[in-house]
């Protein structure tokens, strides 16, 4: 009887204030009862994903912005083709811009085996507006029960363990539980636009029981002009951090209002730390677009760190030891105004502590940007910042 009353009391407890705010701001309650496993770097990420693919018995849905080259690209194509030949329904969405470097022979290998491959928004010469809006989502769901989400692309750059410049630093997430339905919804939206049918994915949706303790709030942003739920997610995390906010992002180009908010929170005593790529950044133009704002951020007390070991590609947001934002959205204007993104917010102290340790470890391989040193930056850097400023909304 005591155990039963405890369960009932737990169910009737007053919701946490931040959970109420999240539900209202994002427009939906949390998916409760999930298990979230962070995977650090390709050394952990790719084996976990390939194991789930190999174990799939009924369905696989994969959507990705990046599918480039390398041994891992071949291994994924072979694994997906093998499951299709075994009778599994395998569906793949490739962004027509992001996956341009992919070897077409891999696409042929998959389609010949029975994989249904669709290209999201094929590039058209006279449709410049549409060409600029991509799906940046990275979602994998196997049998409707195991999912993966984050920022990792299928390419040799993500292989290894971030030991040197040839192995990018990233974190991906393995999910189980009812939130898998949100991943499938993200896939389905892109699938329908790409010419697929609702039934293709609908039949792969299964009833899911709670398997863990993590509530997850899905953030599904679409590639359109103006505000998106990805922007709302980032604003929420900044505004609701009471003591500390840690941002780890590959591309840091906040809009003017969000930048002012970061400065305001830092001046109010919130410890705001931003970890970005350093010398190994893969998109120097995007990096400089963000650096244009460093003077104001540093003056307000925002700490900026540059990762030195390799390209940092993480998209993780940590607030007050309990809130975690993760997924495909960067802290930049493309993610909040132009691209389809899929992220999640977790309210979970254990998950946050794990990722906080990773963040501190990454800081050990980073160098701070100090106000004095930044003021002494060269004329060439300053000119580059000025030239790139009109194009910041594209970054």
Secondary structure as GFF3:
##gff-version 3
##sequence-region A 1 395
A	DSSP	alpha_helix	2	12	.	.	.	ID=ss1
A	DSSP	alpha_helix	17	26	.	.	.	ID=ss2
A	DSSP	beta_strand	31	40	.	.	.	ID=ss3
A	DSSP	alpha_helix	41	55	.	.	.	ID=ss4
A	DSSP	beta_strand	59	64	.	.	.	ID=ss5
A	DSSP	alpha_helix	71	85	.	.	.	ID=ss6
A	DSSP	beta_strand	89	95	.	.	.	ID=ss7
A	DSSP	alpha_helix	104	113	.	.	.	ID=ss8
A	DSSP	beta_strand	116	120	.	.	.	ID=ss9
A	DSSP	alpha_helix	128	131	.	.	.	ID=ss10
A	DSSP	beta_strand	139	142	.	.	.	ID=ss11
A	DSSP	beta_strand	146	150	.	.	.	ID=ss12
A	DSSP	three_ten_helix	156	158	.	.	.	ID=ss13
A	DSSP	beta_strand	171	176	.	.	.	ID=ss14
A	DSSP	alpha_helix	180	193	.	.	.	ID=ss15
A	DSSP	alpha_helix	198	202	.	.	.	ID=ss16
A	DSSP	beta_strand	214	221	.	.	.	ID=ss17
A	DSSP	alpha_helix	229	240	.	.	.	ID=ss18
A	DSSP	beta_strand	244	249	.	.	.	ID=ss19
A	DSSP	beta_strand	252	253	.	.	.	ID=ss20
A	DSSP	alpha_helix	256	267	.	.	.	ID=ss21
A	DSSP	beta_strand	271	277	.	.	.	ID=ss22
A	DSSP	alpha_helix	284	291	.	.	.	ID=ss23
A	DSSP	alpha_helix	294	300	.	.	.	ID=ss24
A	DSSP	beta_strand	303	307	.	.	.	ID=ss25
A	DSSP	beta_strand	315	319	.	.	.	ID=ss26
A	DSSP	beta_strand	323	327	.	.	.	ID=ss27
A	DSSP	beta_strand	331	332	.	.	.	ID=ss28
A	DSSP	alpha_helix	333	337	.	.	.	ID=ss29
A	DSSP	beta_strand	341	347	.	.	.	ID=ss30
A	DSSP	alpha_helix	349	363	.	.	.	ID=ss31
A	DSSP	beta_strand	366	369	.	.	.	ID=ss32
A	DSSP	alpha_helix	371	375	.	.	.	ID=ss33
A	DSSP	alpha_helix	379	388	.	.	.	ID=ss34
A	DSSP	three_ten_helix	389	394	.	.	.	ID=ss35
###
